[in-house]
Amino acid sequence: MATLVSTLFISLDGVAEIDPAWHFPYFDDAMGAAVGDDYEDVDVLLLGRVTYDSFAGAWPGREAAGEEDATFAAQLGDTRKVVVTRGDADLGWRNAERLQGDLVEAVTALKAEAGVERVLVPGSLSVVRQLLAAGLVDELRLFVHPVAARKGERLFDEGEPIYPLRLLRSDVFPTGVMKVVYAPSSMPGEAGYDDVKDSLPGA
């Protein structure tokens, strides 16, 4: 069964809809290397339509331009891309295909597909929310920027149940961005105030 990883740039107040005004000032070589790690050995990119359109509208041209970002652009182009979309227009980028059928059923089948060991979901908030609810996300990788965006779409919407997570690792970059990697988990147990008051300072 393949590992499905979600990777997102996010603000301290939970906004995961990127605004260049608060994202790019924090992007440095250390962060670039960490982003590269997320895309290493990826068999499939799973993208929502909005994220796909953003990628397809930029990276093929950057590959053709042959500048510093052309190598990463070519890597994205060469990777198999599965796009969650209701439209039937030409996707217009090599190695791109539509996800067929129900999202949860199709992603479950994708994770079980022979030869697929790692699926990466960059951005694609709506897709990530649905996959979290279905228990299909194995790792949640968040690049937490030291800024309160104060507007924009947040990763977690209101609803039930809660999502307990287990911290796998963390890194802090020179700009103050923290990369935290979580896996789904369970609550450490049931407890109320009376159960923890002996842990208060001075108890």
Salt bridges, closest charged atoms under 4 A:
ASP13 OD2 - ARG154 NH2 3.43
ASP38 OD1 - ARG141 NH1 2.60
ASP38 OD1 - LYS179 NZ 2.70
ASP53 OD1 - ARG49 NE 2.86
GLU63 OE2 - ARG94 NH2 3.09
ASP78 OD1 - ARG94 NH2 2.88
GLU97 OE1 - ARG80 NE 3.11
GLU113 OE2 - ARG80 NH1 2.75
ASP138 OD2 - LYS111 NZ 2.85
GLU139 OE1 - ARG141 NH2 2.81
GLU139 OE1 - ARG169 NH2 3.87
GLU153 OE2 - ARG129 NH2 3.00
ASP194 OD1 - LYS197 NZ 3.68
